[in-house]
Amino acid sequence: MPAPHLNQRFRSLLQKTLHASLLVAGCWLAGFAWFIHDAQQPPPRTIHADGIVALTGGTGRVETSIRLLANNPNTQLLISGVDLQTSVRALLPPSIPPDVAARITLGYQARSTIGNANETAAWVADHHINSLIIVTAGYHMRRAMLELSRTLPGVALNPYPVTPPAMEHLWRPSTIRLMGVEYIKWLGALAGMKRNPSH
């Protein structure tokens, strides 16, 4: 039979492990709750910058960025991460004024958030931009701002979150799963993981 002191040590270790696991789980869930709340924040009423970047991959991002561009006559717009098969005519609404369309650049290089950041950095340098409006989904904004801040340390970044249809039904399993994936990706980005542009 095991010695009594070994059983006591095992129970003590098991209890400490359980407490640590509960603490980690509690912190994770509290952070996830904050992340969901943060993802629902509305965009600012008024915002101005030298440039606008829309990160493709979700509903409403391109339309919102074009509307912001029309309201900022001295601003340039980059639509980053455009599919190689997508033409300008297919992406932009036919009613867009020519002077607005002339200020739009389509970026075909990015295939990830890190790729968006690299593509944006090159465009910002080419256009001598000092401030930037970031247009993406609310649940993607934290990770996008983090990656962009790493490639654009001297540029002022202003978030302009878009609310996609999924966020209108927050407690659907598919939405919770989406939010969980984005939360984990953001935590990974904070830890400096997946700095390969293909991720």
N, C-alpha and C positions, 0 to 999 in steps of 0.2 A: 504494500500500500504506500502511496506517496506520503511523504512527510507532511505534517500539518502546516509547517511554515511555507512549503512549496505551494500548497493549495491557496494559502492566503496571498502569496505573491502573485499567483496567476489571477486570482479574483481581483486584486488591486490593479494589475496591468490591464485586465479586461475592462474594468470600470473606467480607467483613464482613457483607454482607446475609445470606449463608447461616448464618453463626455467630449473628447476631441472631435469625434465624427459628428456628433450633434451640433457642436459649435460651428464646424465648417459648413454643415448643411444649413444651419440658421443664417449664417453670413451670406451664403450663396443665394438663399431664397430672399433675404432682405435686399440684396443687390439686384436681384431679378425684378422684384417689385418696383424698386426705384427706376430701373431701366425701362420698364413698361410705362411708368408715369412720365418719364423724361421723353419717351418716344411720342407721346401724345401732345406735347407742347405746341401751341400754334405759332405760325411764323410772325415776325414783327410786322406792324402796320406799314411802316415806311422804312426803306433801306436803300442806300446808295453805295456804289463802289465803282472802281475802274473796270472791273471785269466780272463776268458771271460764268460759272461752270455748272452744267447739268450732268449728273452721273447717270447714264442710261441703265435700264434694268427694271423699271417699274412704271406704273401708270401715273400720268400727270406731271412727270418731271420735265419733259421737253416743253409741254404746253405752258407750264408755270414759268420756265426760264424765258420763253419767248415773250410772255406778257411782261415780265420784269424788264426785259431788254427794250421793249417798246416804250416803257415808262422812264427809261434812263437813256436819253438820246446820245450821250457821249460814251456809252459803255460797249464793250465787246463781249461776245458770248462764245464759249466753247461747249459743244455737246460731246462729251467724252465717252468712248466705248461704243461707238456706233458699229453695227454689224457691217461686215464687208460687202454684203449683198444689198444694203440699204442705200438708195440714192437720195440726193437732196430733195428731189420732188416728192418722194414717198414719205420722207420724214417731216418736212415742213408743210404747214397748211397752205393751200393755194391762195388764200386771201392775204398772206403776209405782204406788207409793203416792200418794194425793192430796196429802199434805204435801210430797212430793218434786216432784211435777208443778207445784205452786203456786209453786215457786222457779225455774221455767224460763221464760225469755223466748226467743221465736223471732224472729230478725232476718231480715227479707225484703228488705233494701235492698242488701246487698253482692253484687257479681258478680265480684269479684277479690280478691286479697290486700290491695291498697290499700283496696278497699271494705270488707273485713273490719276493717281497722285503724280506718277512720273510723266504722264502725258500732259497734265495740267502744268507742271513745273516748266516743261519745255515751252509751252504756249505762253505762259506768263512772262518768261524771259524774252521771248520774241516780241511781245507787245508792251513790254516795260510797265507791267501792272503792279501796283502797290497794295491794292485792296481787292478782295474777291468775295462774291456772294456764292455760297455753296447750296445747290438745289439737289436734294435727294430725299428719300423717304425718312420719316422721323426715326424709324427703328435702325436705319443705316447711318444716321447722321453722326453719332459718336465715333464710330469707326472711321468714317470718311474724314472727319475733322482731324482725327489723330494721325492718319496716314498723310493727309495734306500738310499738316503742320510740320511733319518730318522732312518733307521735300521743299517746303516754302517757309523757312523760318523767319524771313523778313517781310512776309506779306500778311496783312490783316485779313483774317478769315471771318466771314459773317454767315452763320447758318440760316437757311431758309427751308425749313422742313415741309415736305408734302405729305398729306394724309392719304395713303392708298386705300382701296376698297377693303382690304383685309382688316385694317384698323377700325373700321366701322362696326365690326363684329368681333370684339376683343376676346370674348370667352369661347369662341369656337376652337375646337381642338387643333385645326390647321393653323389658326393664328397664334395660339400658344406655342405650337411647335416651331413656327417661323420665328417668333420672338426668342424662344430658347436657343435656337441655332445662332441667331444674330448676337445674342448676349454672350454665348460661348466664343464666337469669333472676335467680339470686342475684347473680351478678357484675354484671348490669345494675342491680339494686337497690342494690348497693354504690356504683355509680358515679352513683346518683341519677337513673337513666333511668326513663322510663315512670311518671312521677308522676301521670299522668292516672288517675282512679279507674276508668276503663273497662278498664284493662290489668291 
